[in-house]
Amino acid sequence: MERMTQKTADGYTVAPEAQAQAITRLGRWEDMMEQLEREQAEISALLEELRAAGKEKSVRFRESFARKLTVSTMLDTLRRSSR
């Protein structure tokens, strides 16, 4: 990935000619974050349904749980880097 920002003592700067492209990239990152948050909620709801049906040992439950862990790790990484 080509970096568009320069880190400064006060935060970050973007060259004027790169601002539109940087805003587009930021928007895409924010879209990805929102999608991951929605996916996390959907997976949690599915896991709860499967638990209620006593399907904790099913392939679907295990695959969904693994996906939840993956999405959770991605969200944690993104949240740590956006502080």
Phi, psi and omega in degrees: 000131176279125181284135180255343184253158174239130180282135178234175178297332183262357182146242183220153173232158177229134177299142182307322182288346180255001186299315182297317179293321180294321178294319178298315180296316178300317178300319178295320177296319178294321176300317180297317180299315179296319179297317179296320178296319177296316180299319179300316180295318179296317180295318179300317179295318179297316179298322179295318177299315181295322177298315181298331180270005179070031184252033182296339182260005181285157177299317180301316179297313183295319178294319179294320179296318177297319178295321179298318178296319179296312180296320179298318179295317178298314179297317179300316179297314180295320180293319178297322183281347181259009178281000000 
